[in-house]
Amino acid sequence: MIKADVGSVRRAVSKHIGSKVVIRSNLGRHRVDVTEGIITDTYPSIFLISVKNGFEDTFQTVSFSYTDVLTHDVQIKLCKA
């Protein structure tokens, strides 16, 4: 998703609630985490993604801010159904 401001990122993410996405997050110092999850909820400044735990059959909720998407610290890619 390439968007220009926080409002357009917020609208784009909330339009895809319940969709499966691949999240690529920059952890700093050349470390990158790539996970697959489902967008579960959106709030005015953050959105939540439910990610399956690799070791157990449990889910954990991860939050990201819309500014993370704007600064390219987090990249969101929709999965094909």
Backbone as a chain_set.jsonl record, in Angstrom:
{"seq": "MIKADVGSVRRAVSKHIGSKVVIRSNLGRHRVDVTEGIITDTYPSIFLISVKNGFEDTFQTVSFSYTDVLTHDVQIKLCKA", "coords": {"N": [[0.834, -1.181, 0.0], [0.69, 2.083, -0.948], [0.467, 5.18, 0.256], [-0.449, 8.652, 0.855], [-1.077, 10.252, 3.113], [-2.012, 10.187, 6.645], [-4.772, 9.887, 6.978], [-5.666, 8.7, 4.573], [-4.297, 6.278, 4.681], [-5.464, 5.179, 6.97], [-8.147, 4.878, 6.094], [-7.758, 3.037, 4.006], [-6.771, 0.786, 5.371], [-8.889, 0.22, 7.159], [-10.825, -0.475, 5.35], [-10.158, -3.031, 4.694], [-10.637, -4.77, 6.838], [-10.6, -7.907, 8.385], [-9.325, -9.141, 6.333], [-6.698, -11.197, 5.01], [-3.284, -10.56, 5.458], [0.159, -9.859, 4.619], [2.719, -8.876, 6.645], [5.493, -6.838, 6.702], [7.88, -5.87, 8.771], [10.197, -3.454, 9.846], [12.749, -3.923, 12.037], [14.973, -2.587, 12.781], [18.563, -2.034, 12.596], [19.16, -3.617, 10.331], [17.39, -5.757, 10.563], [14.568, -7.632, 9.788], [11.166, -8.484, 10.06], [8.899, -10.8, 8.889], [5.593, -11.544, 8.748], [2.428, -13.267, 8.689], [-0.948, -12.409, 8.885], [-4.23, -11.412, 10.139], [-6.178, -8.569, 9.655], [-7.707, -7.223, 12.357], [-8.923, -5.093, 13.793], [-9.466, -1.529, 13.811], [-8.355, 1.616, 14.997], [-8.342, 5.138, 15.958], [-5.554, 5.885, 15.863], [-4.041, 3.565, 15.646], [-3.789, 0.179, 14.3], [-4.888, -3.229, 14.552], [-3.519, -6.488, 14.273], [-4.06, -9.9, 14.012], [-1.959, -12.523, 14.68], [-0.757, -15.75, 13.989], [0.796, -17.81, 16.351], [3.937, -19.299, 15.983], [4.92, -21.511, 17.413], [2.909, -22.641, 18.963], [-0.616, -23.382, 18.723], [-1.848, -20.869, 18.985], [-3.047, -17.475, 18.96], [-1.694, -14.209, 18.653], [-2.019, -10.733, 19.292], [-0.972, -8.01, 17.44], [0.018, -4.638, 17.32], [0.097, -1.792, 15.185], [1.039, 1.481, 14.124], [-0.458, 3.986, 12.014], [1.361, 5.791, 11.071], [3.66, 4.285, 11.006], [3.335, 2.88, 8.651], [3.408, 4.96, 6.821], [6.057, 5.871, 7.108], [7.434, 3.768, 6.158], [8.309, 1.821, 7.909], [6.719, -0.286, 8.376], [5.306, -2.529, 6.118], [2.492, -3.373, 4.242], [0.884, -6.037, 2.672], [-1.687, -7.309, 0.773], [-3.042, -10.583, 0.857], [-3.766, -13.003, -1.634], [-6.961, -14.452, -2.069]], "CA": [[0.0, 0.0, 0.0], [1.422, 3.338, -0.987], [-0.492, 6.23, 0.537], [0.206, 9.932, 1.049], [-1.273, 10.83, 4.436], [-2.525, 9.27, 7.665], [-6.191, 9.639, 6.723], [-5.853, 7.739, 3.482], [-3.835, 4.973, 5.174], [-6.502, 4.713, 7.892], [-9.29, 4.422, 5.295], [-7.373, 1.835, 3.256], [-6.67, -0.345, 6.299], [-10.214, -0.128, 7.686], [-11.586, -1.087, 4.26], [-9.747, -4.427, 4.573], [-10.777, -5.505, 8.102], [-10.925, -9.303, 8.145], [-8.524, -9.653, 5.221], [-5.394, -11.767, 5.33], [-2.215, -9.703, 4.965], [1.546, -10.151, 4.967], [3.309, -7.694, 7.256], [6.954, -6.802, 6.707], [8.21, -4.787, 9.687], [11.606, -3.156, 10.016], [13.067, -3.933, 13.458], [16.192, -1.81, 12.984], [19.849, -2.718, 12.449], [19.059, -4.577, 9.225], [16.545, -6.895, 10.932], [13.225, -7.513, 9.22], [10.262, -9.56, 10.457], [7.809, -10.993, 7.928], [4.561, -12.395, 9.333], [1.127, -13.285, 8.026], [-2.007, -12.279, 9.871], [-5.535, -10.905, 9.722], [-6.504, -7.269, 10.241], [-8.872, -7.465, 13.203], [-9.606, -3.894, 14.262], [-8.785, -0.26, 13.579], [-8.613, 2.693, 15.944], [-7.908, 6.403, 15.343], [-4.119, 6.031, 15.611], [-3.394, 2.261, 15.465], [-4.611, -0.931, 13.825], [-4.507, -4.492, 15.169], [-3.415, -7.649, 13.397], [-3.981, -11.167, 14.727], [-0.899, -13.321, 14.073], [-0.669, -17.09, 14.567], [2.068, -18.11, 16.989], [4.587, -20.391, 15.27], [5.224, -22.654, 18.265], [1.662, -23.214, 19.467], [-1.766, -23.022, 17.894], [-2.492, -19.713, 19.591], [-2.916, -16.229, 18.216], [-1.342, -13.037, 19.424], [-2.421, -9.504, 18.628], [0.126, -7.068, 17.257], [-0.505, -3.337, 16.908], [0.959, -0.917, 14.399], [0.443, 2.793, 13.898], [-0.559, 4.358, 10.612], [2.6, 6.482, 10.704], [4.636, 3.245, 10.661], [3.138, 2.576, 7.232], [3.866, 6.126, 6.062], [7.521, 5.973, 7.167], [7.935, 2.509, 5.585], [8.771, 0.878, 8.932], [5.823, -1.429, 8.21], [4.732, -2.641, 4.78], [1.337, -4.267, 4.242], [0.559, -6.594, 1.358], [-2.868, -8.167, 0.842], [-2.881, -11.934, 0.313], [-4.82, -13.435, -2.551], [-7.861, -15.409, -1.42]], "C": [[0.877, 1.241, 0.0], [0.391, 4.449, -0.837], [0.242, 7.503, 0.937], [0.018, 10.525, 2.44], [-1.952, 9.828, 5.36], [-3.988, 8.923, 7.408], [-6.426, 8.616, 5.629], [-5.356, 6.352, 3.872], [-4.889, 4.367, 6.088], [-7.706, 4.17, 7.124], [-8.967, 3.136, 4.54], [-7.303, 0.616, 4.161], [-8.052, -0.743, 6.795], [-11.111, -0.729, 6.607], [-11.293, -2.59, 4.161], [-9.775, -5.18, 5.907], [-11.252, -6.918, 7.786], [-10.125, -9.925, 7.022], [-7.191, -10.193, 5.719], [-4.315, -10.909, 4.679], [-0.854, -10.277, 5.347], [2.152, -8.841, 5.444], [4.823, -7.837, 7.231], [7.345, -5.607, 7.562], [9.72, -4.68, 9.869], [11.89, -3.049, 11.513], [14.329, -3.139, 13.775], [17.43, -2.674, 12.857], [19.784, -3.87, 11.456], [18.307, -5.851, 9.6], [15.132, -6.629, 10.424], [12.416, -8.724, 9.655], [9.124, -9.621, 9.443], [6.824, -11.981, 8.541], [3.275, -12.27, 8.529], [0.056, -13.229, 9.095], [-3.279, -11.731, 9.255], [-5.775, -9.57, 10.415], [-7.789, -7.437, 11.041], [-9.626, -6.204, 13.583], [-8.791, -2.659, 13.921], [-9.251, 0.75, 14.612], [-8.085, 3.984, 15.332], [-6.407, 6.51, 15.057], [-3.384, 4.71, 15.404], [-4.353, 1.285, 14.798], [-4.033, -2.223, 14.376], [-4.517, -5.61, 14.139], [-3.251, -8.88, 14.265], [-3.021, -12.082, 13.975], [-0.853, -14.669, 14.772], [0.733, -17.309, 15.117], [2.673, -19.343, 16.326], [4.793, -21.639, 16.098], [3.975, -23.369, 18.763], [0.546, -22.841, 18.497], [-2.555, -21.889, 18.536], [-2.255, -18.492, 18.715], [-2.477, -15.127, 19.157], [-1.708, -11.81, 18.6], [-1.25, -8.537, 18.615], [-0.476, -5.753, 16.781], [0.558, -2.553, 16.151], [0.264, 0.427, 14.268], [0.425, 3.092, 12.405], [0.698, 5.091, 10.152], [3.727, 5.493, 10.423], [4.539, 2.892, 9.18], [3.658, 3.731, 6.377], [5.385, 6.234, 6.018], [8.204, 4.716, 6.656], [8.617, 1.623, 6.624], [7.944, -0.398, 8.873], [5.276, -1.385, 6.785], [3.638, -3.698, 4.82], [1.079, -4.728, 2.816], [-0.627, -7.534, 1.531], [-2.563, -9.514, 0.21], [-4.033, -12.23, -0.633], [-5.656, -14.5, -1.869], [-7.889, -16.734, -2.095]], "O": [[1.72, 1.408, 0.881], [-0.461, 4.633, -1.706], [1.413, 7.455, 1.315], [0.897, 11.249, 2.906], [-2.406, 8.769, 4.929], [-4.394, 7.778, 7.604], [-7.299, 7.757, 5.755], [-5.929, 5.35, 3.443], [-5.18, 3.174, 5.996], [-8.23, 3.111, 7.469], [-9.809, 2.243, 4.445], [-7.726, -0.472, 3.769], [-8.36, -1.934, 6.849], [-12.07, -1.429, 6.932], [-12.095, -3.338, 3.604], [-9.016, -6.132, 6.089], [-12.192, -7.106, 7.014], [-10.237, -11.127, 6.781], [-6.633, -9.715, 6.706], [-4.41, -10.569, 3.5], [-0.738, -11.076, 6.276], [2.108, -7.829, 4.744], [5.367, -8.843, 7.688], [7.172, -4.461, 7.146], [10.418, -5.681, 10.024], [11.334, -2.182, 12.188], [14.71, -3.035, 14.941], [17.363, -3.896, 12.991], [20.294, -4.96, 11.716], [18.556, -6.91, 9.024], [14.58, -5.545, 10.61], [12.907, -9.852, 9.627], [8.468, -8.615, 9.172], [7.181, -13.125, 8.821], [3.066, -11.304, 7.795], [0.145, -13.929, 10.103], [-3.402, -11.601, 8.037], [-5.595, -9.456, 11.627], [-8.838, -7.755, 10.48], [-10.853, -6.232, 13.687], [-7.573, -2.733, 13.76], [-10.404, 0.732, 15.044], [-7.441, 3.94, 14.284], [-6.022, 7.17, 14.092], [-2.213, 4.721, 15.024], [-5.56, 1.52, 14.734], [-2.834, -2.31, 14.638], [-5.382, -5.678, 13.266], [-2.4, -8.908, 15.154], [-3.224, -12.385, 12.799], [-0.904, -14.737, 16.0], [1.728, -17.034, 14.447], [1.974, -20.338, 16.131], [4.84, -22.737, 15.542], [3.994, -24.584, 18.962], [0.757, -22.069, 17.562], [-3.781, -21.945, 18.619], [-1.381, -18.484, 17.848], [-2.851, -15.118, 20.33], [-1.707, -11.848, 17.37], [-0.622, -8.279, 19.642], [-1.373, -5.747, 15.939], [1.751, -2.643, 16.441], [-0.965, 0.501, 14.297], [1.196, 2.521, 11.634], [1.063, 5.023, 8.979], [4.656, 5.815, 9.682], [5.554, 2.636, 8.533], [4.274, 3.51, 5.335], [5.945, 6.645, 5.001], [9.429, 4.612, 6.715], [9.421, 0.763, 6.264], [8.409, -1.465, 9.273], [4.839, -0.338, 6.308], [3.831, -4.786, 5.365], [1.058, -3.93, 1.879], [-0.576, -8.454, 2.346], [-1.914, -9.591, -0.833], [-5.149, -11.748, -0.435], [-5.121, -15.358, -1.167], [-8.604, -17.635, -1.655]]}, "num_chains": 1, "name": "protein.A"}
